[in-house]
Amino acid sequence: MALLSVLTPVLALVLCLVVGFLFMRSRDAEAKLRAPGQTKGASKSDFRPWVDQDLQDDTEITAGGDEDEWVDGDEEEDLAHVPYSPPRYPEETMLQRSNDLYTLMNQRRSVRFISPEPVPRGVIDNVILTAGTAPSGAHTEPWTFVVVSEPKMKHQIRLIVEEEEEVNYRQRMGDKWVNDLARLRTNWIKEYLDVAPYLILIFKQTYGILPNGKKKTHYYNEISVSISCGILLAALQNAGLVTVTSTPLNCGPQLRLLLNRPTNEKLLMLLPVGYPAADATVPDLKRKHLDDIMVHI
């Protein structure tokens, strides 16, 4: 009996520890299931993740539903191959051209103060044609560039973006992200969406739709469209225009519906485009040196 009276508190303590451990494991599991940015008291109907899940890309699209809906590779015509002889420059010229392009692109900055001054439409057409020269998986060219210049439509886009961005800054992004952005003086107010003469919204096509209604697999569509966006930024810089890369979190579905785009298109990026405002300023940032970004083996 004496031994039992001594062991009882010990057994009770062990039991408490086991129960506490199981309780903590249960809470951890629940937290992992809860998406980032979701608060404990938020209802499922109110919850929207801070990362637009529509942008997730598995690169390999598995054909679902009726197999007859998808085009077979054998149904497509074989491509002829033609000679290719791009210009070849002397070494001196190569060095000069590569340095000139670096100098031009090193002047590129993200500019949030954009002039309302009109930009020739032909210039916008040309920079988008240039972006369309990007490589793509199996040459599917899975991009759609929606150019908006109509003031009322630009304002509707701004209202959607600012509403979601305020929630992003106040709730979804977290203190660390907001603090990291503070030195760049950014917030959810996007005046440039009204002011810029053009907004270019870049959509990735998760699959293609052929004239006969069949679906075509778009391999590596997000990577392909991202490369195209990089070329677009270079083309804008080359034309003397400015922009700021914007990935409006949680706005994709609303903007897709507003712009009447099909369900196979998902918003990847939004660019306000124009000349810099006369009083435009940018953060005094420095870029990494070559040794910090290149490894030569």
Summary of the structure (lengths in Angstrom):
residues: 297
radius of gyration: 26.2
end to end distance: 75.8
largest distance: 99.0
contacts: 718
relative contact order: 0.17
helix: 45%
strand: 12%
